[in-house]
Structures are given as structure tokens and as C-alpha cells.
Amino acid sequence: MLEVMFLVNRRGKICRVPFTFFNLSL
């Protein structure tokens, strides 16, 4: 999951999509 967040961080546009998944994981 952390790897995906980093990849999306570069775009910043899809940063919200992975963010929701991270919240659920927590």
C-alpha cells in the first residue's frame, strides 16, 4: 500500500483514491 501511495504522490491527482484505501487499512 505504501508503494502505491508513493507512485500516486508523483501525480497528486490520484492521491485521493489511495488515501481512502489507506484509511480503511488503518
PDB file of N, CA, C and O in Angstrom:
ATOM      1  N   MET A   1       0.860  -1.205   0.000  1.00  0.00           N
ATOM      2  CA  MET A   1       0.000   0.000   0.000  1.00  0.00           C
ATOM      3  C   MET A   1       0.896   1.256   0.000  1.00  0.00           C
ATOM      4  O   MET A   1       0.603   2.236  -0.685  1.00  0.00           O
ATOM      5  N   LEU A   2       1.964   1.209   0.760  1.00  0.00           N
ATOM      6  CA  LEU A   2       2.862   2.386   0.829  1.00  0.00           C
ATOM      7  C   LEU A   2       3.448   2.673  -0.544  1.00  0.00           C
ATOM      8  O   LEU A   2       3.590   3.829  -0.943  1.00  0.00           O
ATOM      9  N   GLU A   3       3.785   1.615  -1.257  1.00  0.00           N
ATOM     10  CA  GLU A   3       4.369   1.800  -2.593  1.00  0.00           C
ATOM     11  C   GLU A   3       3.383   2.507  -3.517  1.00  0.00           C
ATOM     12  O   GLU A   3       3.761   3.392  -4.285  1.00  0.00           O
ATOM     13  N   VAL A   4       2.121   2.108  -3.434  1.00  0.00           N
ATOM     14  CA  VAL A   4       1.099   2.729  -4.303  1.00  0.00           C
ATOM     15  C   VAL A   4       0.969   4.213  -3.963  1.00  0.00           C
ATOM     16  O   VAL A   4       0.865   5.056  -4.854  1.00  0.00           O
ATOM     17  N   MET A   5       0.976   4.521  -2.675  1.00  0.00           N
ATOM     18  CA  MET A   5       0.833   5.920  -2.253  1.00  0.00           C
ATOM     19  C   MET A   5       1.950   6.777  -2.850  1.00  0.00           C
ATOM     20  O   MET A   5       1.716   7.900  -3.297  1.00  0.00           O
ATOM     21  N   PHE A   6       3.168   6.227  -2.848  1.00  0.00           N
ATOM     22  CA  PHE A   6       4.304   6.983  -3.389  1.00  0.00           C
ATOM     23  C   PHE A   6       4.127   7.239  -4.889  1.00  0.00           C
ATOM     24  O   PHE A   6       4.362   8.344  -5.378  1.00  0.00           O
ATOM     25  N   LEU A   7       3.709   6.193  -5.603  1.00  0.00           N
ATOM     26  CA  LEU A   7       3.522   6.322  -7.057  1.00  0.00           C
ATOM     27  C   LEU A   7       2.458   7.368  -7.358  1.00  0.00           C
ATOM     28  O   LEU A   7       2.603   8.170  -8.281  1.00  0.00           O
ATOM     29  N   VAL A   8       1.409   7.351  -6.586  1.00  0.00           N
ATOM     30  CA  VAL A   8       0.324   8.307  -6.815  1.00  0.00           C
ATOM     31  C   VAL A   8       0.766   9.701  -6.378  1.00  0.00           C
ATOM     32  O   VAL A   8       0.342  10.704  -6.952  1.00  0.00           O
ATOM     33  N   ASN A   9       1.617   9.755  -5.363  1.00  0.00           N
ATOM     34  CA  ASN A   9       2.093  11.051  -4.865  1.00  0.00           C
ATOM     35  C   ASN A   9       2.698  11.872  -6.007  1.00  0.00           C
ATOM     36  O   ASN A   9       2.545  13.092  -6.055  1.00  0.00           O
ATOM     37  N   ARG A  10       3.372  11.204  -6.904  1.00  0.00           N
ATOM     38  CA  ARG A  10       4.010  11.907  -8.035  1.00  0.00           C
ATOM     39  C   ARG A  10       2.940  12.621  -8.861  1.00  0.00           C
ATOM     40  O   ARG A  10       3.129  13.764  -9.275  1.00  0.00           O
ATOM     41  N   ARG A  11       1.830  11.949  -9.094  1.00  0.00           N
ATOM     42  CA  ARG A  11       0.760  12.581  -9.904  1.00  0.00           C
ATOM     43  C   ARG A  11      -0.012  13.561  -9.019  1.00  0.00           C
ATOM     44  O   ARG A  11      -0.303  14.685  -9.429  1.00  0.00           O
ATOM     45  N   GLY A  12      -0.337  13.126  -7.810  1.00  0.00           N
ATOM     46  CA  GLY A  12      -1.042  14.043  -6.907  1.00  0.00           C
ATOM     47  C   GLY A  12      -2.541  14.063  -7.231  1.00  0.00           C
ATOM     48  O   GLY A  12      -3.359  14.391  -6.372  1.00  0.00           O
ATOM     49  N   LYS A  13      -2.891  13.715  -8.452  1.00  0.00           N
ATOM     50  CA  LYS A  13      -4.324  13.725  -8.822  1.00  0.00           C
ATOM     51  C   LYS A  13      -5.025  12.500  -8.234  1.00  0.00           C
ATOM     52  O   LYS A  13      -6.135  12.598  -7.711  1.00  0.00           O
ATOM     53  N   ILE A  14      -4.356  11.339  -8.329  1.00  0.00           N
ATOM     54  CA  ILE A  14      -4.986  10.110  -7.808  1.00  0.00           C
ATOM     55  C   ILE A  14      -4.609   9.912  -6.331  1.00  0.00           C
ATOM     56  O   ILE A  14      -4.807   8.839  -5.761  1.00  0.00           O
ATOM     57  N   CYS A  15      -4.069  10.965  -5.739  1.00  0.00           N
ATOM     58  CA  CYS A  15      -3.627  10.861  -4.340  1.00  0.00           C
ATOM     59  C   CYS A  15      -4.848  10.578  -3.445  1.00  0.00           C
ATOM     60  O   CYS A  15      -4.711   9.963  -2.388  1.00  0.00           O
ATOM     61  N   ARG A  16      -6.012  11.017  -3.860  1.00  0.00           N
ATOM     62  CA  ARG A  16      -7.224  10.824  -3.050  1.00  0.00           C
ATOM     63  C   ARG A  16      -7.687   9.366  -3.117  1.00  0.00           C
ATOM     64  O   ARG A  16      -8.168   8.830  -2.118  1.00  0.00           O
ATOM     65  N   VAL A  17      -7.552   8.729  -4.255  1.00  0.00           N
ATOM     66  CA  VAL A  17      -8.010   7.330  -4.401  1.00  0.00           C
ATOM     67  C   VAL A  17      -7.287   6.411  -3.410  1.00  0.00           C
ATOM     68  O   VAL A  17      -7.942   5.699  -2.650  1.00  0.00           O
ATOM     69  N   PRO A  18      -5.945   6.414  -3.406  1.00  0.00           N
ATOM     70  CA  PRO A  18      -5.188   5.553  -2.500  1.00  0.00           C
ATOM     71  C   PRO A  18      -5.360   5.992  -1.042  1.00  0.00           C
ATOM     72  O   PRO A  18      -5.297   5.171  -0.127  1.00  0.00           O
ATOM     73  N   PHE A  19      -5.574   7.272  -0.843  1.00  0.00           N
ATOM     74  CA  PHE A  19      -5.735   7.798   0.517  1.00  0.00           C
ATOM     75  C   PHE A  19      -6.901   7.109   1.229  1.00  0.00           C
ATOM     76  O   PHE A  19      -6.791   6.750   2.401  1.00  0.00           O
ATOM     77  N   THR A  20      -8.000   6.928   0.529  1.00  0.00           N
ATOM     78  CA  THR A  20      -9.168   6.275   1.134  1.00  0.00           C
ATOM     79  C   THR A  20      -8.820   4.841   1.537  1.00  0.00           C
ATOM     80  O   THR A  20      -9.212   4.376   2.608  1.00  0.00           O
ATOM     81  N   PHE A  21      -8.094   4.160   0.684  1.00  0.00           N
ATOM     82  CA  PHE A  21      -7.712   2.769   0.990  1.00  0.00           C
ATOM     83  C   PHE A  21      -6.828   2.722   2.229  1.00  0.00           C
ATOM     84  O   PHE A  21      -6.961   1.831   3.069  1.00  0.00           O
ATOM     85  N   PHE A  22      -5.930   3.687   2.332  1.00  0.00           N
ATOM     86  CA  PHE A  22      -5.019   3.738   3.480  1.00  0.00           C
ATOM     87  C   PHE A  22      -5.823   3.913   4.772  1.00  0.00           C
ATOM     88  O   PHE A  22      -5.527   3.279   5.785  1.00  0.00           O
ATOM     89  N   ASN A  23      -6.829   4.766   4.728  1.00  0.00           N
ATOM     90  CA  ASN A  23      -7.685   4.997   5.909  1.00  0.00           C
ATOM     91  C   ASN A  23      -8.370   3.696   6.328  1.00  0.00           C
ATOM     92  O   ASN A  23      -8.436   3.378   7.515  1.00  0.00           O
ATOM     93  N   LEU A  24      -8.871   2.959   5.363  1.00  0.00           N
ATOM     94  CA  LEU A  24      -9.558   1.697   5.673  1.00  0.00           C
ATOM     95  C   LEU A  24      -8.576   0.710   6.290  1.00  0.00           C
ATOM     96  O   LEU A  24      -8.909  -0.037   7.210  1.00  0.00           O
ATOM     97  N   SER A  25      -7.359   0.728   5.758  1.00  0.00           N
ATOM     98  CA  SER A  25      -6.337  -0.198   6.272  1.00  0.00           C
ATOM     99  C   SER A  25      -6.047   0.102   7.755  1.00  0.00           C
ATOM    100  O   SER A  25      -5.873  -0.808   8.565  1.00  0.00           O
ATOM    101  N   LEU A  26      -6.000   1.380   8.079  1.00  0.00           N
ATOM    102  CA  LEU A  26      -5.691   1.780   9.465  1.00  0.00           C
ATOM    103  C   LEU A  26      -6.798   1.281  10.375  1.00  0.00           C
ATOM    104  O   LEU A  26      -6.749   1.502  11.585  1.00  0.00           O
TER     105      LEU A  26
END
